[in-house]
């Protein structure tokens, strides 16, 4: 399954990933500085949420593309049920 993010979708996903990258860098710095555990965990939770949201946005785009492919009778002959099962597995991997 090829991911085809365009325009605003691509910008939103990249912004979320960059936000998570910055938050993870902050967590590393906080640990190196010996900062308070609660502060570190709070920052780590924020990074985790940013990654989750980026993943869900990617999966939502993939679902939309696959549904379009199924409705159009495309997808190189792939069985729609197998495609559905793969997408479900991807979705659950983020749960």
MMTF fields as JSON, N, C-alpha, C and O atoms, coordinates in Angstrom:
{
  "mmtfVersion": "1.0.0",
  "mmtfProducer": "UNKNOWN",
  "numBonds": 379,
  "numAtoms": 380,
  "numGroups": 95,
  "numChains": 1,
  "numModels": 1,
  "chainsPerModel": [1],
  "groupsPerChain": [95],
  "chainIdList": ["A"],
  "bondAtomList": [4, 2, 8, 6, 12, 10, 16, 14, 20, 18, 24, 22, 28, 26, 32, 30, 36, 34, 40, 38, 44, 42, 48, 46, 52, 50, 56, 54, 60, 58, 64, 62, 68, 66, 72, 70, 76, 74, 80, 78, 84, 82, 88, 86, 92, 90, 96, 94, 100, 98, 104, 102, 108, 106, 112, 110, 116, 114, 120, 118, 124, 122, 128, 126, 132, 130, 136, 134, 140, 138, 144, 142, 148, 146, 152, 150, 156, 154, 160, 158, 164, 162, 168, 166, 172, 170, 176, 174, 180, 178, 184, 182, 188, 186, 192, 190, 196, 194, 200, 198, 204, 202, 208, 206, 212, 210, 216, 214, 220, 218, 224, 222, 228, 226, 232, 230, 236, 234, 240, 238, 244, 242, 248, 246, 252, 250, 256, 254, 260, 258, 264, 262, 268, 266, 272, 270, 276, 274, 280, 278, 284, 282, 288, 286, 292, 290, 296, 294, 300, 298, 304, 302, 308, 306, 312, 310, 316, 314, 320, 318, 324, 322, 328, 326, 332, 330, 336, 334, 340, 338, 344, 342, 348, 346, 352, 350, 356, 354, 360, 358, 364, 362, 368, 366, 372, 370, 376, 374],
  "bondOrderList": [1, 1, 1, 1, 1, 1, 1, 1, 1, 1, 1, 1, 1, 1, 1, 1, 1, 1, 1, 1, 1, 1, 1, 1, 1, 1, 1, 1, 1, 1, 1, 1, 1, 1, 1, 1, 1, 1, 1, 1, 1, 1, 1, 1, 1, 1, 1, 1, 1, 1, 1, 1, 1, 1, 1, 1, 1, 1, 1, 1, 1, 1, 1, 1, 1, 1, 1, 1, 1, 1, 1, 1, 1, 1, 1, 1, 1, 1, 1, 1, 1, 1, 1, 1, 1, 1, 1, 1, 1, 1, 1, 1, 1, 1],
  "groupList": [{"groupName": "UNK", "atomNameList": ["N", "CA", "C", "O"], "elementList": ["N", "C", "C", "O"], "formalChargeList": [0, 0, 0, 0], "bondAtomList": [1, 0, 2, 1, 3, 2], "bondOrderList": [1, 1, 2], "singleLetterCode": "X", "chemCompType": "L-PEPTIDE LINKING"}],
  "groupTypeList": [0, 0, 0, 0, 0, 0, 0, 0, 0, 0, 0, 0, 0, 0, 0, 0, 0, 0, 0, 0, 0, 0, 0, 0, 0, 0, 0, 0, 0, 0, 0, 0, 0, 0, 0, 0, 0, 0, 0, 0, 0, 0, 0, 0, 0, 0, 0, 0, 0, 0, 0, 0, 0, 0, 0, 0, 0, 0, 0, 0, 0, 0, 0, 0, 0, 0, 0, 0, 0, 0, 0, 0, 0, 0, 0, 0, 0, 0, 0, 0, 0, 0, 0, 0, 0, 0, 0, 0, 0, 0, 0, 0, 0, 0, 0],
  "groupIdList": [1, 2, 3, 4, 5, 6, 7, 8, 9, 10, 11, 12, 13, 14, 15, 16, 17, 18, 19, 20, 21, 22, 23, 24, 25, 26, 27, 28, 29, 30, 31, 32, 33, 34, 35, 36, 37, 38, 39, 40, 41, 42, 43, 44, 45, 46, 47, 48, 49, 50, 51, 52, 53, 54, 55, 56, 57, 58, 59, 60, 61, 62, 63, 64, 65, 66, 67, 68, 69, 70, 71, 72, 73, 74, 75, 76, 77, 78, 79, 80, 81, 82, 83, 84, 85, 86, 87, 88, 89, 90, 91, 92, 93, 94, 95],
  "secStructList": [7, 7, 7, 7, 7, 7, 2, 2, 2, 2, 2, 2, 2, 2, 2, 2, 2, 2, 2, 2, 2, 2, 2, 2, 2, 2, 2, 2, 2, 2, 2, 2, 6, 6, 7, 7, 2, 2, 2, 2, 2, 2, 2, 2, 2, 2, 2, 2, 2, 2, 2, 2, 2, 2, 2, 2, 2, 2, 2, 2, 2, 2, 2, 2, 2, 2, 2, 2, 2, 2, 2, 6, 6, 7, 1, 6, 6, 7, 7, 2, 2, 2, 2, 2, 2, 2, 2, 2, 2, 2, 2, 2, 2, 6, 7],
  "xCoordList": [0.849, 0.0, 0.9, 1.683, 0.779, 1.578, 0.839, -0.358, 1.552, 0.948, 1.066, 2.147, -0.044, -0.075, -0.64, -1.818, 0.223, -0.192, 0.07, 1.11, -0.871, -0.702, -1.097, -1.917, -0.518, -0.901, -1.036, -0.085, -2.229, -2.501, -2.304, -1.827, -2.668, -2.482, -1.01, -0.636, -0.175, 1.268, 1.826, 2.604, 1.445, 1.938, 1.533, 2.346, 0.283, -0.193, 0.568, 0.958, 0.78, 1.506, 2.953, 3.47, 3.603, 4.993, 5.107, 6.065, 4.149, 4.172, 4.043, 4.738, 3.166, 3.009, 4.289, 4.706, 4.899, 6.135, 7.277, 8.077, 7.35, 8.39, 8.153, 9.1, 6.881, 6.552, 7.001, 7.602, 6.709, 7.113, 8.633, 9.185, 9.303, 10.77, 11.339, 12.274, 10.773, 11.216, 10.936, 11.756, 9.774, 9.425, 10.339, 10.731, 10.675, 11.578, 12.968, 13.616, 13.423, 14.714, 14.671, 15.642, 13.524, 13.355, 13.404, 13.994, 12.788, 12.807, 14.24, 14.653, 14.989, 16.388, 17.177, 17.919, 17.008, 17.711, 17.314, 18.168, 16.021, 15.541, 16.15, 16.536, 16.231, 16.82, 18.299, 18.8, 18.997, 20.43, 20.665, 21.683, 19.723, 19.846, 19.342, 19.456, 18.789, 18.29, 17.022, 16.822, 16.169, 14.935, 13.943, 14.094, 12.948, 11.899, 11.192, 10.884, 10.947, 10.313, 8.955, 8.638, 8.16, 6.827, 6.911, 6.116, 7.854, 8.038, 8.44, 7.947, 9.337, 9.803, 8.65, 8.47, 7.873, 6.749, 5.701, 5.135, 5.44, 4.473, 4.928, 4.13, 6.198, 6.737, 6.724, 6.433, 7.036, 7.026, 5.609, 5.421, 4.625, 3.229, 2.808, 2.08, 3.256, 2.932, 3.544, 2.905, 4.776, 5.433, 4.685, 4.507, 4.259, 3.52, 2.208, 1.847, 1.501, 0.239, 0.477, -0.3, 1.55, 1.854, 2.144, 1.696, 2.882, 3.166, 1.894, 1.685, 1.045, -0.216, -1.078, -1.646, -1.168, -2.0, -1.451, -2.22, -0.148, 0.449, 0.144, -0.203, 0.27, -0.021, -1.467, -1.757, -2.382, -3.805, -4.116, -4.934, -3.472, -3.691, -3.203, -3.85, -2.077, -1.545, -2.477, -2.764, -2.948, -3.857, -5.176, -5.72, -5.692, -6.949, -6.804, -7.707, -5.679, -5.427, -5.33, -5.865, -4.653, -4.538, -5.881, -6.15, -6.729, -8.071, -8.869, -9.536, -8.789, -9.518, -9.026, -9.832, -7.72, -7.156, -7.577, -7.933, -7.54, -7.906, -9.387, -9.751, -10.235, -11.658, -11.912, -12.729, -11.217, -11.335, -10.883, -11.522, -9.786, -9.272, -10.252, -10.481, -10.833, -11.786, -13.018, -13.493, -13.53, -14.721, -14.451, -15.342, -13.222, -12.866, -12.423, -12.084, -12.422, -12.034, -10.546, -10.128, -9.748, -8.299, -7.631, -8.296, -6.373, -5.542, -4.869, -4.648, -4.55, -3.784, -4.362, -3.618, -5.677, -6.326, -6.289, -6.659, -5.85, -5.797, -7.205, -8.112, -7.372, -8.652, -9.05, -8.274, -10.243, -10.675, -10.651, -10.357, -10.954, -10.949, -9.525, -9.315, -8.556, -7.156, -6.702, -5.983, -7.124, -6.769, -7.38, -6.716, -8.638, -9.302, -8.569, -8.371, -8.169, -7.465, -6.117, -5.734, -5.406, -4.125, -4.33, -3.577, -5.351, -5.616, -6.037, -5.645, -6.834, -7.24, -6.022, -5.912, -5.126, -3.909, -3.073, -2.551, -2.949, -2.214, -2.871, -2.196, -4.183, -4.915, -4.712, -4.436, -4.846, -4.713, -3.292, -3.082, -2.313, -0.926, -0.709, 0.243, -1.565, -1.46, -2.311, -2.178, -3.178, -4.094, -3.378, -3.994],
  "yCoordList": [-1.161, 0.0, 1.23, 1.444, 2.021, 3.224, 4.398, 4.577, 5.196, 6.342, 7.555, 7.867, 8.231, 9.396, 10.582, 10.918, 11.209, 12.396, 13.615, 13.715, 14.527, 15.719, 16.963, 16.906, 18.066, 19.376, 19.475, 19.237, 19.829, 20.083, 18.83, 18.922, 17.651, 16.4, 16.178, 15.87, 16.339, 16.142, 17.139, 16.761, 18.396, 19.435, 19.127, 19.266, 18.709, 18.409, 17.24, 17.304, 16.175, 15.008, 15.385, 15.031, 16.099, 16.497, 17.417, 17.307, 18.32, 19.198, 18.389, 18.665, 17.401, 16.559, 15.775, 15.657, 15.249, 14.489, 15.387, 14.982, 16.586, 17.525, 17.949, 18.112, 18.123, 18.462, 17.326, 17.571, 16.097, 14.942, 14.855, 14.545, 15.126, 15.093, 16.107, 15.801, 17.299, 18.319, 17.92, 18.148, 17.323, 16.897, 15.773, 15.746, 14.859, 13.758, 14.305, 13.867, 15.257, 15.9, 16.57, 16.532, 17.19, 17.821, 16.803, 17.065, 15.65, 14.593, 14.129, 13.961, 13.925, 13.486, 14.518, 14.175, 15.783, 16.866, 16.91, 17.079, 16.757, 16.791, 15.659, 15.86, 14.475, 13.336, 13.589, 13.325, 14.109, 14.404, 15.454, 15.424, 16.373, 17.435, 16.999, 17.746, 15.796, 15.3, 15.995, 16.193, 16.364, 17.092, 16.189, 14.968, 16.818, 16.158, 15.085, 15.305, 13.949, 12.814, 13.189, 12.802, 13.926, 14.295, 15.15, 14.97, 16.064, 16.9, 16.049, 16.254, 15.098, 14.227, 13.389, 13.281, 12.801, 11.953, 12.777, 12.305, 13.987, 14.854, 15.152, 15.087, 15.477, 15.763, 14.508, 14.584, 13.37, 12.11, 11.76, 11.28, 11.994, 11.743, 12.64, 12.198, 13.88, 14.793, 14.302, 14.367, 13.811, 13.274, 12.046, 11.873, 11.215, 10.008, 10.368, 9.756, 11.354, 11.792, 12.354, 12.089, 13.128, 13.691, 12.579, 12.647, 11.564, 10.429, 9.657, 9.261, 9.446, 8.742, 9.491, 8.886, 10.795, 11.589, 11.554, 11.487, 11.598, 11.5, 10.129, 10.028, 9.088, 7.736, 7.574, 6.968, 8.11, 8.007, 8.795, 8.364, 9.94, 10.726, 9.951, 9.966, 9.281, 8.478, 7.314, 7.031, 6.643, 5.514, 5.979, 5.315, 7.106, 7.619, 7.901, 7.603, 8.469, 8.726, 7.413, 7.291, 6.438, 5.131, 4.453, 3.837, 4.564, 3.986, 4.628, 3.946, 5.931, 6.658, 6.231, 6.004, 6.123, 5.711, 4.293, 4.02, 3.397, 2.004, 1.875, 1.122, 2.609, 2.558, 3.053, 2.488, 4.098, 4.616, 3.562, 3.37, 2.88, 1.83, 0.671, 0.151, 0.264, -0.855, -0.482, -1.266, 0.717, 1.156, 1.262, 1.031, 1.612, 1.753, 0.439, 0.4, -0.628, -1.933, -2.049, -2.893, -1.22, -1.257, -2.012, -2.721, -1.875, -2.455, -3.726, -4.654, -3.766, -4.874, -6.24, -7.187, -6.338, -7.617, -8.092, -9.232, -7.238, -7.651, -7.871, -7.082, -8.934, -9.278, -8.187, -7.877, -7.599, -6.533, -6.96, -6.146, -8.218, -8.692, -8.713, -8.381, -9.099, -9.078, -7.648, -7.379, -6.739, -5.336, -4.8, -4.09, -5.138, -4.698, -5.227, -4.501, -6.498, -7.109, -6.419, -6.204, -6.075, -5.376, -4.003, -3.604, -3.284, -1.957, -2.036, -1.198, -3.044, -3.228, -3.489, -2.944, -4.31, -4.621, -3.348, -3.12, -2.523, -1.272, -0.365, 0.201, -0.24, 0.61, 0.138, 0.942, -1.15, -1.702, -1.603, -1.602, -1.518, -1.393, -0.073, 0.053, 0.913, 2.197, 2.26, 3.189, 1.285, 1.321, 0.976, 0.958],
  "zCoordList": [0.0, 0.0, 0.0, 0.926, -1.035, -1.173, -0.553, -0.779, 0.226, 0.889, -0.015, -0.513, -0.224, -1.094, -0.323, -0.444, 0.47, 1.202, 0.329, -0.322, 0.323, -0.502, 0.27, 1.186, -0.102, 0.402, 1.895, 2.64, 2.327, 3.74, 4.59, 5.721, 4.055, 4.819, 5.12, 6.252, 4.093, 4.256, 5.261, 6.137, 5.148, 6.055, 7.496, 8.41, 7.704, 9.052, 9.673, 10.839, 8.901, 9.422, 9.736, 10.795, 8.826, 9.06, 10.272, 11.037, 10.459, 11.635, 12.924, 13.903, 12.929, 14.122, 14.415, 15.567, 13.37, 13.554, 14.032, 14.876, 13.502, 13.951, 15.405, 16.175, 15.769, 17.15, 18.075, 19.121, 17.687, 18.498, 18.58, 19.636, 17.476, 17.458, 18.458, 19.199, 18.47, 19.415, 20.855, 21.744, 21.077, 22.43, 22.905, 24.072, 22.025, 22.4, 22.706, 23.657, 21.904, 22.2, 23.56, 24.316, 23.869, 25.174, 26.308, 27.357, 26.098, 27.118, 27.364, 28.511, 26.3, 26.442, 27.237, 28.157, 26.87, 27.56, 29.041, 29.911, 29.318, 30.699, 31.524, 32.675, 30.932, 31.645, 31.911, 33.004, 30.887, 31.055, 32.142, 32.834, 32.285, 33.294, 34.668, 35.641, 34.746, 36.028, 36.49, 37.688, 35.555, 35.876, 36.601, 36.645, 37.153, 37.928, 37.087, 35.916, 37.689, 37.013, 36.432, 35.307, 37.173, 36.702, 35.437, 34.514, 35.388, 34.196, 32.987, 31.878, 33.218, 32.136, 31.599, 30.386, 32.492, 32.082, 31.333, 30.346, 31.786, 31.105, 29.684, 28.749, 29.517, 28.191, 27.315, 26.122, 27.901, 27.156, 26.698, 25.58, 27.545, 27.175, 26.01, 25.121, 26.009, 24.905, 23.602, 22.552, 23.661, 22.461, 21.957, 20.751, 22.862, 22.487, 21.793, 20.788, 22.324, 21.703, 20.301, 19.384, 20.136, 18.819, 17.816, 16.672, 18.232, 17.346, 17.013, 15.867, 18.017, 17.786, 16.772, 15.863, 16.932, 16.015, 14.598, 13.639, 14.456, 13.117, 12.518, 11.342, 13.314, 12.833, 12.424, 11.393, 13.222, 12.878, 11.607, 10.795, 11.433, 10.209, 8.987, 7.941, 9.118, 8.008, 7.708, 6.544, 8.742, 8.538, 7.934, 7.052, 8.398, 7.847, 6.355, 5.574, 5.964, 4.551, 3.785, 2.683, 4.366, 3.731, 3.566, 2.535, 4.586, 4.496, 3.37, 2.593, 3.298, 2.256, 0.873, -0.03, 0.707, -0.581, -0.935, -2.082, 0.027, -0.226, -0.578, -1.481, 0.134, -0.18, -1.595, -2.322, -1.977, -3.336, -4.337, -5.371, -4.035, -4.921, -5.034, -6.126, -3.902, -3.909, -4.721, -5.543, -4.484, -5.216, -6.711, -7.529, -7.063, -8.471, -9.098, -10.281, -8.324, -8.851, -9.127, -9.919, -8.489, -8.692, -7.568, -6.812, -7.452, -6.403, -6.883, -6.104, -8.146, -8.709, -8.355, -8.101, -8.34, -8.099, -6.659, -6.378, -5.739, -4.336, -3.807, -4.071, -3.072, -2.46, -1.46, -0.556, -1.603, -0.682, 0.785, 1.661, 1.058, 2.447, 3.009, 4.176, 2.191, 2.647, 2.903, 3.865, 2.039, 2.211, 3.504, 4.259, 3.757, 4.978, 6.21, 7.185, 6.155, 7.28, 7.526, 8.676, 6.465, 6.613, 7.245, 8.134, 6.785, 7.331, 8.798, 9.61, 9.126, 10.52, 11.4, 12.498, 10.921, 11.677, 11.888, 12.98, 10.838, 10.975, 12.023, 12.883, 11.935, 12.864, 14.29, 15.18, 14.512, 15.869, 16.398, 17.611, 15.502, 15.965, 16.685, 17.457, 16.453, 17.152, 18.41, 19.205, 18.592, 19.742, 21.025, 22.09]
}
